Amino acid sequence: FPSWVADVIRDLMSVDVVILPSNVFKGNMLYSSPFEGSDVPCEVKGRADHPTLCVSRSELSSELRAPVTMACLSVSGKDITDILEHHLSSQDGVFPHVSGVRVRFDSSLPPMHRLLSVLRTTDLHFPLTPAVMYTVAVPSTMAHGLSSVPRYSTAIRVFSPHGRSSFADLVLSAADAGNQPFPLTIDGRMTDI
């Protein structure tokens, strides 16, 4: 579900990368597995090896924190890797959900040494280029320096047609447009080795 949300935001905001902390999701809903004879009203679609789940708009809405708005920043590849390292090393329990990159890390390593690689999803053979500037969507609280990650507050803000849009509004508009169902498989974009 968080990966689907990050992908929706990346598509709607037309950015290279999305970084969402896990605390933008309430995560207090429990969904029974549709594969265990569940009586939860859901529809399972897709191939057997790539099942998907449809949830109601009200269930989706209840998972999203409001009023979180999104901001679009211009950030170097080096700063993106530093930001991800900080999130992976943080003791506050806020795990990053991403779109546009695949991240390999080792949670057994000491803090600030856990990130192993960040590859672009457009070309999985190449890492982010440290000196290249990428557009990144993050919650506005992070962009305004209210996060413990210092790189966000020094990033350059850029225009996006959906910048300053409500996080929930972006996600719900995508769901209303039929941009469902949610994949029930792990896609490997955040891999702890």
C-alpha positions, 0 to 999 in steps of 0.5 A: 500500500505505501509503495502504491501511494508513493507511485501515485504521488510520483506520477501526479507530481511528475517528480523523479523520487518520492520519499514518504516517512511511515508516519504519514500513514495511520496504519491502524487498520487490519485487513484479513487475507483474502486468501484464507477464506476471509469474509472481508468485502474485497476483490482480488484481481490479477494473476495468481503470482501477482495478486492485488486487492481493492479496498473502499474509498473510506478504508483508504481515507482512514489510512491517510494522515491529514492535513499533510501536504506535499512539497516538490524539491530539487535535491542532489543525488548525494543529498538523496542518499544522505536523506535515506541513510538518515531515515534508515539510521533514525531511532524514531521508528520512521521508515521511508517509503520510496518511489523512483528508486530501489534501496538496498541496506543492512539494518545490522550495520551501525547507524549512518553506515546502513545504506548500501545502494540507491538505484534509479528505477528508470535504469536499475544498473545505475545509481543516482548521480551524486552531482545531478539534481533530482526532483523529489516529493516529500511531505511539506513538514519535512521540506520546511525543516520540521524534520530531523533531516537537515538536507530537506531544509536547504533543498531548493523548492520547485514548482509542481502542478500538485505541489502544496496539494493535500496528501490525502486528496492526491491519493484519493483522486488517483483511487477515484480515477480507477488507479487501483488495485493495490499489489499484494506482493513485495516489489523489492524497492526497499531491501534489507540484506 
